[in-house]
Amino acid sequence: MRLLEERGYGVRVYDNLSTGSAELLAGTDAELVQDDVRDVDALTRAARGCEVVFHLAAGTGVLPSVEDPFADFDLNARGTLAALWAARKAGAGRVVFSSSNAPLGAGAYPASEEKPVAPLSPYGASKATGEAYCSAFHGAYGLDAVAVRFSNAYGPRSAHKGNVIPLFIRRLLDGDELVIYGDGTQTRDFVFVTDLADGLLRAAEADGVGGEIFQLASGVETSVNELVSLLGDIAGREPAVRREPPRAGEILRNYSLVEKARERLGFAPAVSLGDGLRRTYEWFSSSYAAEPRPEPRPL
């Protein structure tokens, strides 16, 4: 949103605020429309006059999707269909759909656009469905729908997130132990929010990419042990760590290949993990006391 305004775009935000807050728009000129992504009529009205629709609304939890696959399908798969249909009716030129590596399932190491889809959870299936609908709308209606797969995003203004970096930073600031499941050699690909925003904008502006999928990530594989060490350096103290048995079903290694995004979109992630963690830690430190504490979720 802020990057769009910096580049001279007007921004309209459509959100039901079930997890976010209108306060996140402070300091911007963005217009807020509060409604549900599954309401096609309301979303069509909001999308009128827009050149690009960025579809980021989703339920993000694997475990909730296992517990209630119908609710996950309704929000993620049906919500994506509604967003695409509304964008088409409103005359938007492009839709950029935010997906993840979950459609790849056990074959996600390393994640790339060429690998077959084989999701292991209803969440992964719903994201795969969204990708398929993007391809279908490009083929059937000529809509320039592009899917981008995020790796583990992090950065300032993420107090509502329950994934590993916000969780570890909050525990550091509270003086609590960091809990590592297993030996800490499991890996992830952490991409800073400004790099991710740049990739989204490039996916919106590039020519000839309708119907395609792109990996947006740092392209760097980082272990949980390395992450803890970096956070300790930033905090100025060695974190207290408690190790627990590995969790069943956890993906042990994960990172993304970003060559296609580099070549076709000009995507070039520029923020190192050390620099990004420092910026994120400083933001949490300055605003932490007033922020809510979401429930943690697995890596």
C-alpha positions in Angstrom: 0.0 0.0 0.0 2.7 2.5 1.0 4.8 1.5 -2.0 1.9 2.0 -4.3 1.4 5.5 -3.0 5.1 6.2 -3.3 4.8 5.2 -7.0 1.9 7.6 -7.6 -1.0 5.1 -7.4 -4.3 5.8 -5.6 -5.2 3.0 -3.2 -8.5 1.5 -2.2 -8.4 -1.1 0.6 -11.2 -3.7 0.8 -11.1 -5.6 4.1 -13.4 -7.0 6.7 -10.9 -6.2 9.4 -11.2 -9.6 11.0 -7.5 -9.7 11.6 -6.2 -6.3 10.5 -7.0 -2.8 11.8 -7.9 0.5 10.2 -5.0 1.9 12.2 -2.6 0.3 9.8 -3.7 2.8 7.2 -2.5 5.7 9.3 -0.2 8.1 7.4 -1.6 7.0 4.0 -4.3 8.4 1.7 -5.8 5.0 1.2 -9.6 4.7 1.0 -11.1 1.9 3.2 -14.1 -0.2 2.2 -15.1 -2.6 4.9 -16.8 -5.7 3.6 -16.3 -9.4 2.9 -14.3 -10.8 -0.1 -17.1 -13.3 -0.7 -19.6 -10.5 -1.3 -19.3 -10.3 -5.1 -21.6 -7.2 -5.5 -19.8 -5.2 -2.8 -16.4 -6.2 -4.2 -17.4 -5.3 -7.7 -18.4 -1.8 -6.6 -15.1 -1.4 -4.7 -13.1 -2.6 -7.7 -14.7 -0.2 -10.2 -12.2 2.3 -11.5 -9.2 0.2 -10.4 -6.5 -0.8 -12.8 -5.2 -3.7 -10.6 -6.8 -5.9 -7.9 -4.4 -7.3 -5.4 -6.1 -10.3 -3.8 -4.5 -11.0 -0.4 -7.6 -12.0 1.6 -7.4 -15.5 3.0 -7.4 -17.8 5.9 -3.7 -18.7 6.4 -3.7 -21.6 8.9 -3.0 -25.2 7.9 -4.4 -26.6 11.2 -7.7 -24.6 11.0 -8.1 -25.9 7.5 -7.7 -29.5 8.7 -10.3 -28.9 11.4 -12.8 -27.2 9.1 -12.1 -27.7 5.4 -15.4 -26.3 4.4 -14.7 -22.9 6.0 -11.3 -22.9 4.5 -12.7 -23.6 1.0 -15.4 -21.0 1.4 -12.9 -18.2 2.3 -9.9 -19.2 0.1 -11.3 -21.0 -3.0 -14.7 -19.3 -3.2 -13.2 -16.0 -2.1 -10.7 -16.1 -4.9 -13.4 -17.0 -7.4 -15.4 -14.0 -6.1 -12.4 -11.7 -6.4 -11.7 -12.7 -10.0 -15.3 -12.4 -11.1 -15.7 -9.0 -9.4 -12.5 -7.8 -11.0 -13.8 -8.9 -14.4 -17.2 -7.3 -13.9 -15.6 -4.1 -12.7 -13.2 -3.9 -15.7 -10.0 -4.2 -13.8 -7.0 -4.9 -16.1 -5.2 -7.4 -13.9 -5.6 -9.5 -10.7 -2.5 -10.4 -8.6 -3.4 -13.4 -6.4 -1.3 -14.1 -3.3 -0.6 -17.8 -3.0 2.0 -19.8 -1.1 4.2 -23.0 -1.4 1.4 -25.0 0.2 0.1 -26.3 -3.1 3.4 -28.1 -3.6 3.1 -30.2 -0.5 6.1 -32.5 0.2 7.7 -31.6 -3.1 8.2 -28.0 -2.1 12.0 -28.2 -1.6 13.2 -26.1 -3.3 9.9 -24.5 -4.3 9.6 -23.6 -8.0 6.9 -22.9 -10.5 7.6 -26.0 -12.6 6.9 -28.5 -9.8 3.7 -30.5 -9.8 0.9 -29.5 -7.4 0.3 -32.0 -4.7 -1.1 -30.3 -1.5 -1.1 -32.1 1.8 -3.7 -29.9 3.5 -7.1 -28.3 2.7 -5.3 -25.0 2.9 -2.8 -26.1 0.2 -5.7 -27.4 -1.9 -7.6 -24.1 -1.6 -4.5 -22.1 -2.7 -4.0 -24.6 -5.6 -7.6 -24.0 -6.5 -7.0 -20.2 -6.5 -4.0 -20.6 -8.8 -6.1 -22.8 -11.2 -8.9 -20.2 -11.3 -6.3 -17.5 -12.2 -5.2 -19.7 -15.1 -8.9 -20.4 -16.1 -9.9 -16.7 -16.0 -6.9 -15.9 -18.2 -7.9 -18.6 -20.7 -11.7 -18.2 -20.6 -12.1 -14.4 -20.2 -8.7 -12.9 -21.2 -8.2 -11.5 -17.7 -4.6 -10.9 -16.8 -4.6 -12.9 -13.6 -1.2 -13.6 -12.1 -0.4 -15.9 -9.1 2.5 -15.2 -6.8 3.7 -17.6 -4.1 5.0 -16.0 -1.0 7.6 -17.6 1.2 7.7 -16.6 5.0 7.0 -12.9 5.0 8.1 -10.7 7.9 8.6 -7.1 8.8 7.3 -4.1 10.8 3.5 -3.7 11.4 3.2 -7.5 11.8 2.0 -7.6 15.5 -1.1 -9.5 14.4 1.0 -12.3 13.0 1.6 -15.5 14.9 4.4 -17.0 12.8 8.0 -17.6 14.0 9.7 -14.2 13.6 7.0 -12.1 15.4 6.6 -14.8 18.0 10.4 -15.0 18.7 10.7 -11.2 18.9 7.8 -10.9 21.3 9.2 -13.6 23.5 12.6 -11.9 23.5 11.0 -8.6 24.5 9.1 -10.3 27.3 12.2 -12.1 28.5 10.7 -15.5 27.8 12.3 -18.6 26.4 12.3 -19.3 22.7 10.8 -22.7 22.0 12.5 -24.7 19.2 10.9 -28.0 18.1 13.5 -30.5 17.1 17.2 -29.7 16.7 16.7 -26.3 14.9 18.2 -27.4 11.6 14.8 -27.1 9.9 14.9 -24.3 7.3 12.7 -21.6 5.9 12.9 -18.7 3.3 12.3 -15.4 5.0 11.4 -12.5 2.7 11.2 -8.9 4.0 8.0 -7.0 3.5 9.4 -4.3 1.2 10.9 -6.9 -1.1 7.6 -8.7 -1.2 5.7 -5.4 -1.9 8.2 -4.7 -4.8 7.5 -8.2 -6.2 3.7 -7.7 -6.0 4.0 -4.4 -7.9 6.2 -5.9 -10.5 3.7 -8.7 -11.0 1.1 -6.0 -11.5 3.1 -4.0 -14.1 4.9 -6.6 -16.1 3.8 -7.4 -19.7 2.8 -10.8 -20.9 2.5 -12.6 -17.6 -1.3 -13.3 -17.4 -2.1 -16.9 -16.3 1.4 -17.5 -14.9 2.8 -18.2 -11.4 5.9 -16.6 -9.8 7.8 -17.5 -6.6 8.4 -14.3 -4.5 11.0 -15.1 -1.8 14.5 -14.2 -0.7 15.9 -17.3 -2.4 18.0 -17.9 0.8 17.6 -21.0 3.0 17.9 -20.2 6.7 17.8 -22.6 9.7 15.9 -21.8 12.9 19.2 -22.0 14.7 20.6 -19.3 12.5 17.5 -17.2 13.0 17.9 -17.4 16.8 21.6 -16.5 16.6 20.8 -13.4 14.5 18.0 -12.3 16.8 20.4 -12.7 19.8 22.9 -10.4 18.1 20.3 -7.8 17.5 18.8 -8.0 21.1 22.3 -7.9 22.5 21.9 -11.0 24.6 21.9 -14.8 24.0 18.3 -15.9 24.0 17.1 -18.6 26.4 16.0 -21.6 24.4 13.9 -24.5 25.3 13.9 -27.5 22.9 10.9 -29.7 22.4 10.4 -32.9 20.3 9.8 -32.3 16.6 6.2 -31.8 15.6 4.6 -34.4 13.4 4.2 -33.4 9.8 6.5 -30.4 9.9 8.3 -29.7 6.7 12.0 -29.9 7.5 13.6 -27.8 4.7 12.0 -25.1 2.6 13.2 -22.3 0.4 12.2 -20.9 -3.1 13.9 -20.5 -6.4 13.3 -17.0 -7.7 15.0 -17.1 -11.1 11.8 -16.9 -13.0 10.7 -13.7 -11.1 14.2 -12.2 -11.6 14.1 -12.8 -15.4 10.5 -12.0 -16.1 9.6 -9.4 -13.5 13.0 -7.9 -12.7 12.5 -9.0 -9.1 15.6 -8.6 -7.0 15.2 -9.0 -3.2 17.5 -6.5 -1.6 17.0 -6.7 2.2 19.3 -9.2 4.0 17.8 -11.2 6.8 20.1 -9.4 9.4 18.9 -6.0 8.2 15.3 -7.0 8.0 15.3 -8.6 11.4 16.9 -5.4 12.9 14.2 -3.2 11.4 11.5 -5.6 12.6 12.9 -5.8 16.1 13.2 -2.0 16.4 9.6 -1.6 15.3 8.3 -4.1 17.8 10.5 -2.5 20.5 9.0 0.9 19.9 5.4 -0.1 19.7 5.2 -3.4 21.6 3.5 -2.5 24.8 0.3 -1.4 23.0 0.1 -4.4 20.6 -2.2 -7.5 20.9 -0.8 -11.0 21.4 -2.0 -13.4 18.8 -1.9 -17.1 19.2 1.3 -18.6 17.9 1.2 -21.0 15.0 3.7 -23.5 13.6 6.5 -22.6 11.3 
